[in-house]
Structure formats: C-alpha cells, structure tokens
Amino acid sequence: MNNVLKWFTKDSFIYPVVAIIMGLFLGAFVMLIGGYNPITAYGALIDKVFGSTYNFGEAIREMTPLLMTGLAFAFASRAGLFNIGAEGQYIVGMTAATFIGIKFTGLPVLIHAPLALIAGAIAGGLWASVAGFLKAKRGVNEVITSIMMNWIALYMANLVVRQFLLMPGENRSEQIQPSASIAIGWLSELMNNSRVHWGTLIALVAALFFYIFMWKTKQGFELRAVGFNHHAAEYAGMKVNRNVVKAMFISGIFAGLGGAFQVLGVFGYQTVFQGSPGIGFDGIAVALIGMNHPLGVVLGAILFGGLTYGSSGMSFAADVPPELIRIVIGSIIFFIAAQGIVRWVLKPFNSKRKKEKVL
C-alpha cells in the first residue's frame, strides 16, 4: 500500500495531473470568452460519457485504438526513437486484418479471429521496421521516413481495398467473415448494442506487456539504455542497430493491432479513406499526456477518448463547438511539455512539503 501511495506522490504523476487540471481551466476560460458556460459544457461532456451504458461502451471503444497508438509512440520513445509513423502502421494493420477477415473463409472463430489479429500486428510491425532499418543501417532520420510511409500506407490501403476487397457499388470493402469478428455479443447486448470488443482487453494486456518487457527484462533494459545514450550502450557491448529495429518493430505491432481492432471489433469493413484517420497522430498526444509510461498511456487514452467522445454531448446539450475540446487537449499537452510552468504553480506546495520533511 505504501508503494502505491509513493507512486501517486511522485512528480512524474503529479505534474501530468496538474497539467490536466490547468488545461481544463484554460478551456473553461476560452469558453467564457466565447460566451459559453463551462460548467454546463463539462457537465454535458460527463453526462455524454457516463449517462447511459451505450455511451459508456462507445467511450471505451473510442479509447481502445488511442491506447494502442499511444503505446506505439511511447515504446519507441523509450528506445530514443520518434515514431511519428503510427498512423501508417495503424492503417497497414487494419488493411491486413481486413484482407484476412474477408478472403479466408471456412475457418473456425478460434483460428480466424486470432489469425486476422496476428496479421494486423505483424503488418504494422514490419511497416515500422522499415524506418527502423533505414535508421540503423543508413542513419536516415526516422521522423522523415515514417511521415513519408504514412502516406504510402494510406494510398496502398486504398489500392488494396479497391482492387481486391471492394463491395460493388460502395466505397468500402466487403464485410468480414463472422468468424473473424472480435465483438463481444453478449456484453454488447447488455450495453444497449454499444460496439465493445475483445480488443480493449488485449490493449490492457499490451500495456502490461510494455511495462514487464521494458522494465523487467534484459532486452527492455537494453532498449532503454540505447534510448538514454546509444554511444554508451554500444561501448557496453549492446547491439544498437538491432535494438533500433526491434524497438520499431514492437512499436509497429501495437499500432497495427489498433487498426485490426477497428475492423474486426467495430466496423466489420474498411472504407476507402478520403484522408488520414488521425488515430496515429492522436496517439502521440496520448503518449505525451501519459509521459511515455504504459500506465500513464492508459490513463491518457481514457482522458483523450472520454473528451473526444464526450465533445458531441457538449455540442448538443451546451451548444459548445466540439473544436473547443481540441483546445483543451492542446492546452493539456502544452502544460505537460512546459513543465516549468507547472513547477512554478506547484512551487509553494513543494516548499511546504520540503519543510515538513525537515521537521
């Protein structure tokens, strides 16, 4: 119990919480300037998320892919890499899962659904490892390559859907086979047909894997060592290039699974994208809110997903434009990045805590 209390009193936990509160206050201030009532707006947001079992289930559904792309960015960051390509890895994972879900017929559920998930995970991992390989072997900045590969993934996915999976007369693929679905039918019925699925549980297991792998294994220690100082890691005998590719591959697995969840658990088909879906980029914000720690990413996904889904409640009940939620989220990220401001706000409290320790 004491260890839990110590964790909640660490600066790494306190600073994001204070940043979130400051972001909410700044959002309220902007609402007041715009002539809106922030209390009514935030009340409508909370009511939208928790007002019914259907909305609560849909909020969880909204959080799940954000959690996976947030884990993708955070994992790479711990290895000293800036994986801005989670968007492309998410799309590639989605496309691979869609292909397996549609084209493989006659398989039992216990084989088909896991096979589609594995295909999405491996596709995302391989897509990310290309940027990792170019970084390791040629020194090419992963930010540049991953951004470019986001667009390649988008147009390649549209090509695959149009050429091999398109439903006649529609701008989307055919429906996946029922055996490939990971929807939880009985729980969906209990929650007024909200689109809950097994992907949420898998996402939480992925966050646990992240923590155990990164902090409790030798390979995780090497990845973190490479992230802290790759020259020192190389001097210590660690294979830096191999760890770079490995980190990007595992990072891509997370993002690819996020895309697979959306097809296999939520929609059951893949549309021809008119633009980038943005889930991978939102995952960067989730990881920053969570300070690149798996538990923080889980909490960040809950916050981000809840704010995003609840913004429609603000729009209908309080007549507040949903874009204001983006201002709130942006403010939170700003205060997390500008920790000097948060430290200045907490300075009187920290001084008081230090005096109490001395006494």
N, C-alpha and C positions, 0 to 999 in steps of 0.2 A: 504493500500500500504506500509506503514511504517513497519507493522508487517512482510510482505513478505520480505522486504529488510533486516530486522533484522535477519530473519531466514537464509537468504543466506550469512550473515556475521558471523554466529555462527561458532565456532571452529568445531562443530560436522558436519558441511557441508564443511568447508574449508579444513580440514585435509584429508578427502577422495578424494576431487578433486585434491589436491596437490599430494597425493599418486598415483592417476591415471596418472597424468602427469609424475611423476618420473618413474612409471612403463613403460610408453610408451617410455621415453627417454632411459631407460635401455634396453628395447627391441631393440630400434634403434641401440644402441651401440653394442649389440650382433650381430645384422645383419651386421654391418660394419666389425666386426671381422670375420664373416663368408664370407665376400666378396659380400654381398648383398646391394642394395641401399634402405635404409629405406624409403626415400621419395616416391620412386616408389612403394614400398611394401604397405605402408599405403594408398597411393593413389588408388592402386588396391583394397584394402580392402574396402575403402569408395565407390568406384565405384561399387563393387560387391553388396553392401547393397542397395545403392540408385540409381544404374544405370538403373533399369527398375522396372516397377510396380510388375512384377512377383517376382523378387529378394527381393523387399521391403516387399511384402506379406509373402514370405518364411522366411525372417528375423524375422518378427513379430511372425510367427508360431514357430520359434526356441526359441524365448524369453518366450513364454507363460508357458511351463512346468517348466522352470527355475524360473520364478516368483513364481509359486505355491510351489515348494520345498524350495525356499528361504524364503517364508513366513512361511512355516512349521518350519524351523530351527529357524528363528527369533522369532516366537511366543513362542516356548518352551524356548528359551534363556532368554526372558523377564521374564519368571517364574523361572529362575535359573536352567533350565534343558538343557542338551546337547543331543538333539535329532539327533543322527547320523543315525537313522533308517528311514529317509525319503525315502531312496532308496526302502526298503521293503514295506513301506506304499504306495509308488507310484506304485509298481508292483501289490500289492494286489488290490488297487483301479482300476487299469487297468483291471485286471482279472475279478473282479466283474462286471464292466461295460460291458466287452465283453460278459460275460455269459448272462446278462440281454438283451443285444443287439441282441444276436443270438437266444436264446431259447424262448423269449417272442415274439410271433407272433400275428398279427391281431390287434395290439394296434395303436391308432392314434398318430401322432407325438407329440401332446401336452401332452401326457401321457407317451409315450415310452421313449423319449429322457430325460425328467426330471427324470423319474424313474431310468434309467441307471446311470445318474449323481449322484443321491442320493445314489444308491447302491455303487458306487465307493467311494463316500465321507464317508459313514458310515463304509465301509470295512476298509478304511485307518485309520479312527478314532479308530475303535475297535482294529485294529492291534497295533496301537501306545499305546493304553490304557493298553495293557498287560504289557509293560515295565513300564508305569506309576504306575500300580497297584503293581508290584513287588518292585518298588522303595518305594512306600508309605507304604506298609504292611510289607515288609521284609528287606528294606534298601538295596536292590540289586542295584548296580550302573547301571543307565540306558544306559550308553555307552556300557557296556558289553552285556546286554540283547538285545539292539536294533541292534548291529552288528550281533549277532547270528540270530536274527529274519530276518535280510536282506537275509541271505542265505536260511532260511526256506521258506521265501516268494518266492524267485527265483525258487526253486525246486518244491514247491507246485503249483505255477502258471504253470510251465511246465507240471506237472502231470495233472492238470485240463484241459489244452488245449489238451493234448494227449488223455486223456480218454473220454472227453465229447464234445470237440469243434473242433477236428481236421478235416481239409479238406482232403479227401482221396488223397493220393499220394503227399501231400505237407507237408512242415514243419511249418505250420501255421494253425490258426483256420479258420473256415468258415467266410464269410463276414457277418457283422452285418446287421440287417434289415434296409432298407432305413428310416423307421420311427424312428430309434434310432440315426440317424446322426444329428450332430450339425453343420455341414458345412454350410457356407453361400454361396449358389449357385450363387446368382446374383452378390455378391461382388467378388467372385472368378472369374467369367467371366470378370468383369471389370479389374481385376488384372492379366489377362492372365493365368487363371486357377491356380493361387497360392492357397495353401491349408489353407485359412483363415477360421476361425470358431468362434462360439459364445463364446468359452472358453476364448478367450482373454478379452472380455468384462467382463465375470464372474470373471476372475482373477483380474481385476482392482477393481471390486466391493468387492472382497475378501480383497484386500489391504485396501480399505476404511473401511470395517468392522473391520479389525485388529486394525486400528487406533481408531475408535469410541469405540470399546469394551474395548481396553486396557487402554485408557486414559480418557474416558468419562463415564464409568460405575463403579458401586461399585465392581462388580465381577472382572473387569480388574484391579482395584486398589489392590484388594486382591492378585491377581496373581503376580503383580509387587512387592507387599510387601513380599510375600513368596520368590520371586526371590532375593530381596535385603538381607533379613535376616529371615530365616524361624523360628528361635528361637523367635525373636521379634514378628513376625506375630502370632505365637502360643500363646505367652504371651498376645497379644492383643485380643485373643479370636477367631482368624481365624482358620478355619479347614484346616490345612496344607495338610494333606493326600488327602483330597477330591480335593483341588486345584491342587495338583500334577497330579492326574488322569485326571482332567478336562483339564488342560493345554496340556497334551499329546494327549488327545482325539481330541481337536480342532486342534492341530498341525497336527495330522494324517489326519484330514479331508482335510486340504489344500493339502497335498501331494497326498492323494487318488484322489482328483479332478484333479490334474495334470496328473495322469495316465489315468483317464477316458477321459480327453480331447484328449489325443493322439490317443486313439482307436476310439472314437465317432466323432472326428473332423478332424483327419489327415489321418490315415491309413485305418480304417474301419475293421481291423482284428488285431489279436495278434499273434506274432511269438513265436516259441519255442526258448527261449533265450539260446544262447551259452555261454553267460556271462552276468554279471550285466550291465544294460544300462548306469549307471553312472549319470543319471539326478539328483538323490537324493544327491549324493556327490557334484555335481556341484552347487546344491542349497546352500550348506554350504558356498561355495566361494561367491555366490551372496549375501547371508545374511551378510557375513563379510564385503564385499565391501559397502553394504548399512548400516553398523553399527547397524544392527538389528532393524532399523526403517522402517515401511512399505513404506514410500515414498523413502527412500534410497534403499530398496529392489527392488522397481520398476525401479529405475534408474540403479541399479546394474544389473538387468536382461536385461535391454536394452543394456547396455555396454557388458555384457558377451555374450548375444545372438548375438549381432552385430559382435563382434570379432570372435566368433566361426563360424558363417555363412560366414563372410567375409574372413576367412582364406583360403577358397578354391580359392577366387579371387587372393589372394597373391601368391598362389601356381602356378596358371596357367599364370597369367599376369607378375609376377615378379620372378618366379622360386624360391620362398621362401618356405621352408618346413613348412607345417601347424603346426608342433610341436613348431615353434617359438612363435605362439600365446599363447601356454600354458606357455611359459617362460614369456611373457608379463603379462598374468593373474596372474601367480605365483608371479611376481615382485610386482604387484599392491597389492596383499594380504599381501606380506611381508612388504611393506611400511605402510599399514594400521595397521598391527599388531605391527610394530616397530615405534610407533608414536613419540618416542624420536628423531628419525632421521628427521621426518617431522617437529617437533618443532624446531630442530636445524636449518633446512633450512629456516623456517619462522621467526626465532628469530629477524633478523634485521627489518622485516616488522612489527612484533608485538611491538617492541620497538618504532618504529616510530608512530604507532597508539596510544600507551600509551602517548607519548609526546604530540600528537595532542589533546588528551582528556584533559590533564592537562592544556594546553593552552586555 
